[in-house]
């Protein structure tokens, strides 16, 4: 049986505007929003707190399996780890670096990918990440690949982290360069654009303009499904 609602995959490198775009698009469509990167951050946070070696895939796998990771809020914008709201705690530079390191391990990715698929399989969801359209949901009805110039991405990420101790524009730029290299070179589920994904360069687009473009594409797909005889998407209250 076909899904009633779309699965929308938004992929791209850090700083390309995925989070803002995915969250805003989900709000406009009445869909749920799922930040897959936040689950890696949650496991990384738990590893740092518990002293688990970030170079031990087996131990990290056990940690991921044992972790109770849930989403909450009006649109799943909050993330809970073992009952604790860690939405802010997972955004530190230390957790960001740790999440990037553990994300390369298939042993960590598999249990988290199982979680994403369970949450998104019925549609009515906008997922953001780096391999949603290529690995997690290759059958997603709409795939978007957001890109932006490296300098623009570094500036955006620096503004997000402004005020944190020891954070400089140069340091943020170097972190992004390292993360890009890791994400594109990893053997398991590397960052890549799906062949049928629509690429959108956000370098010179404001948040509202980016969102309008994505919403237009999404509603075109919704209309196509309606014309093909499938049920129109339902709005999630």
C-alpha positions as CSV (number, residue, x, y, z in Angstrom):
1,X,0.0,0.0,0.0
2,X,1.5,3.4,-0.9
3,X,2.1,6.0,1.8
4,X,-0.5,8.7,2.2
5,X,2.1,11.4,3.0
6,X,5.5,12.2,1.5
7,X,8.9,11.2,3.0
8,X,11.1,14.2,2.3
9,X,14.9,13.8,2.6
10,X,17.1,16.8,3.0
11,X,20.8,16.1,2.8
12,X,23.9,18.2,2.5
13,X,27.1,19.3,4.3
14,X,27.2,21.1,7.7
15,X,26.2,24.7,7.5
16,X,24.2,24.4,4.2
17,X,21.0,25.3,6.1
18,X,19.5,21.8,6.5
19,X,18.1,22.3,10.0
20,X,16.4,25.6,9.4
21,X,15.0,24.4,6.0
22,X,13.8,21.0,7.3
23,X,12.2,22.4,10.4
24,X,10.5,25.2,8.5
25,X,9.3,23.0,5.7
26,X,7.8,20.5,8.2
27,X,6.0,23.3,9.9
28,X,4.5,24.6,6.6
29,X,3.4,21.1,5.5
30,X,2.1,20.0,8.9
31,X,4.7,17.2,8.9
32,X,7.0,15.9,11.6
33,X,10.6,17.0,11.6
34,X,13.4,14.5,12.3
35,X,17.0,15.6,12.8
36,X,19.0,12.4,12.3
37,X,22.3,14.1,13.3
38,X,20.8,14.8,16.7
39,X,20.8,11.1,17.4
40,X,24.5,10.8,16.8
41,X,25.0,13.7,19.0
42,X,23.0,12.1,21.8
43,X,25.1,8.9,21.6
44,X,28.2,11.0,21.5
45,X,27.1,13.0,24.6
46,X,26.4,9.7,26.5
47,X,29.8,8.4,25.5
48,X,31.6,11.5,26.7
49,X,29.7,11.4,30.0
50,X,30.3,7.7,30.6
51,X,33.9,7.6,29.5
52,X,33.3,5.2,26.6
53,X,36.3,5.3,24.1
54,X,35.3,7.0,20.9
55,X,37.6,4.6,19.0
56,X,35.8,1.5,20.2
57,X,33.0,0.7,17.8
58,X,31.7,-2.3,19.7
59,X,31.4,-0.3,22.9
60,X,29.7,2.5,21.1
61,X,27.3,0.1,19.4
62,X,26.3,-1.3,22.8
63,X,25.8,2.3,24.1
64,X,23.6,3.2,21.1
65,X,21.5,0.1,21.5
66,X,21.0,0.7,25.2
67,X,20.2,4.4,24.8
68,X,16.5,5.5,25.0
69,X,16.4,8.2,22.3
70,X,13.1,10.0,21.7
71,X,11.9,13.1,20.0
72,X,9.3,15.5,21.5
73,X,7.9,19.0,21.1
74,X,5.3,20.2,18.6
75,X,7.3,18.9,15.7
76,X,9.9,16.6,17.2
77,X,12.3,19.5,17.5
78,X,13.4,18.4,21.0
79,X,15.5,15.3,21.7
80,X,15.5,13.2,24.9
81,X,18.2,10.9,26.0
82,X,17.2,8.4,28.7
83,X,14.4,10.7,29.7
84,X,16.6,13.9,29.8
85,X,16.0,16.8,27.4
86,X,19.5,17.2,25.8
87,X,18.4,19.5,23.0
88,X,21.0,22.1,24.1
89,X,23.6,19.9,25.6
90,X,24.2,18.1,22.3
91,X,25.1,21.4,20.5
92,X,28.5,22.1,22.1
93,X,31.7,22.0,20.1
94,X,32.9,19.0,22.1
95,X,29.8,16.9,21.3
96,X,29.9,18.1,17.7
97,X,33.4,16.8,17.2
98,X,32.6,13.5,19.0
99,X,29.5,12.9,16.9
100,X,31.5,13.4,13.7
101,X,34.0,10.8,14.9
102,X,31.4,8.1,15.9
103,X,29.2,8.6,12.8
104,X,31.7,6.8,10.6
105,X,31.1,3.5,12.4
106,X,28.5,1.1,10.8
107,X,28.1,-0.3,14.3
108,X,26.7,3.0,15.6
109,X,24.8,3.9,12.4
110,X,22.8,0.7,12.1
111,X,20.8,1.0,15.4
112,X,20.2,4.7,14.8
113,X,19.1,4.1,11.2
114,X,16.7,1.5,12.4
115,X,15.2,4.2,14.7
116,X,14.9,6.7,11.8
117,X,13.2,4.2,9.6
118,X,10.7,3.3,12.3
119,X,9.8,6.9,12.8
120,X,9.6,7.9,9.2
121,X,8.3,4.8,7.4
122,X,4.7,6.0,7.2
123,X,5.5,9.4,5.7
124,X,4.4,12.8,6.7
125,X,8.0,13.5,7.8
126,X,11.0,15.7,6.8
127,X,14.3,14.1,7.6
128,X,17.6,15.9,7.5
129,X,21.1,14.3,7.4
130,X,23.8,13.3,5.0
131,X,22.6,10.0,3.6
132,X,18.8,10.1,3.9
133,X,18.1,10.1,0.2
134,X,20.9,7.6,-0.7
135,X,20.8,5.0,2.2
136,X,18.1,5.6,4.8
137,X,15.1,6.3,2.5
138,X,16.2,5.8,-1.1
139,X,12.5,5.6,-2.1
140,X,11.7,9.0,-0.6
141,X,9.2,10.9,-2.7
142,X,11.2,14.2,-2.6
143,X,15.0,14.5,-2.1
144,X,16.7,17.8,-1.6
145,X,20.5,18.3,-1.5
146,X,21.4,21.6,0.0
147,X,24.9,23.1,-0.7
148,X,26.6,26.4,0.0
149,X,30.1,27.9,-0.5
150,X,32.5,26.8,2.3
151,X,33.0,30.4,3.5
152,X,29.3,30.9,3.8
153,X,28.9,27.6,5.7
154,X,31.7,28.5,8.1
155,X,30.2,31.9,8.8
156,X,26.8,30.4,9.5
157,X,28.2,27.8,11.9
158,X,30.3,30.4,13.7
159,X,27.2,32.6,14.3
160,X,25.5,29.5,15.8
161,X,28.4,29.0,18.1
162,X,29.2,32.6,18.9
163,X,29.5,33.2,22.6
164,X,30.9,29.7,23.3
165,X,34.3,29.8,25.0
166,X,37.3,29.5,22.7
167,X,35.3,29.5,19.5
168,X,36.9,31.5,16.6
169,X,35.9,31.8,12.9
170,X,39.2,30.1,12.0
171,X,38.5,27.2,14.3
172,X,35.0,26.7,13.0
173,X,36.2,26.8,9.4
174,X,38.8,24.2,10.1
175,X,36.3,22.0,11.9
176,X,34.0,22.1,8.8
177,X,36.9,21.2,6.5
178,X,37.7,18.2,8.6
179,X,34.1,17.2,8.9
180,X,33.6,17.5,5.1
181,X,36.6,15.2,4.5
182,X,35.4,12.6,6.9
183,X,31.8,12.6,5.7
184,X,32.7,12.3,2.0
185,X,35.5,9.7,2.5
186,X,33.9,7.3,4.9
187,X,33.2,3.9,3.5
188,X,29.8,3.4,5.0
189,X,27.1,5.8,3.8
190,X,29.3,8.7,2.8
191,X,27.9,12.2,2.1
192,X,26.7,12.1,-1.5
193,X,23.9,13.5,-3.6
194,X,21.3,11.0,-4.7
195,X,20.9,10.9,-8.5
196,X,17.3,12.0,-8.3
197,X,17.9,14.7,-5.7
198,X,17.2,18.4,-6.4
199,X,20.3,20.5,-5.6
200,X,19.7,23.9,-4.1
201,X,22.6,26.3,-3.5
202,X,21.8,28.4,-0.4
203,X,24.9,30.6,-0.6
204,X,23.0,33.7,-1.7
205,X,19.5,32.7,-0.5
206,X,17.9,34.0,2.7
207,X,16.2,31.5,5.0
208,X,12.7,32.5,3.8
209,X,13.7,32.3,0.1
210,X,15.2,28.8,0.6
211,X,12.1,27.7,2.4
212,X,9.8,29.0,-0.3
213,X,11.7,27.1,-3.0
214,X,11.5,23.8,-1.0
215,X,7.9,24.3,-0.2
216,X,7.1,24.9,-3.8
217,X,8.8,21.6,-4.8
218,X,7.1,19.7,-2.0
219,X,3.6,21.0,-3.0
220,X,4.3,20.1,-6.6
221,X,5.0,16.5,-5.5
222,X,1.9,16.5,-3.4
223,X,-0.2,17.6,-6.3
224,X,1.4,15.0,-8.5
225,X,0.3,12.3,-6.1
226,X,-3.2,13.7,-5.9
227,X,-3.5,13.6,-9.6
228,X,-2.3,10.1,-9.7
229,X,-5.1,9.0,-7.5
230,X,-3.3,8.6,-4.2
231,X,-4.8,10.1,-1.1
232,X,-4.0,13.7,-0.4
233,X,-1.7,14.2,2.6
234,X,-3.3,14.6,5.9
235,X,-2.2,17.5,8.2
236,X,-0.7,16.2,11.5
237,X,-2.4,18.0,14.4
